[in-house]
Amino acid sequence: MPLTPKEQTYCEKKWAICTRSLENEFDIGSHRVHLIDEIKNIFFGFVENKHFSENACIALYYRLFLFSTLVLMQVIQSKGVSVPGVALSDLEPVWRASQKWSASASDTLELESTLGNINYSLKLLMHDLGNQN
């Protein structure tokens, strides 16, 4: 079901804040984010339904970024390809920042409950990728 103009505007504002936050905090612009269109669709779905706070939205975006990046890393490594200069440890600051943003959100319990499956998948991916190095 398409978003109403009000919902679309709300989601677009949150998206702009979150993409700018990742760029400002880690110098990772949206043009460098793998599967950005899919991430945006998932982000809008969560934000439209839950109306998360700004801090929760930032945590959400960071985790969606991490998830897409880790899946890509796993696919690349499963093909036996090594990408110099790309390491799991490079992503740990983004993970910690997402936790910090979540902890400072007024709706952290709702966010973390909503992200249960994503959090579980992130931990599995980080464990698997950490053991492959």
Buried (B, 14 or more C-beta within 10 A) or exposed (E): EEBEEEBEEBBBEBBEBBBEBBBEBBEBEBEEBBBBEEBBEBBBEBBBEBBBBBBBBBBBBBBBBBBBBBBBBBEEBEEEEEEEEEEBEEBEEBBEBBBBBBEBBEBBEBBBEBBEEBBEBBEEBBEBBEEEE
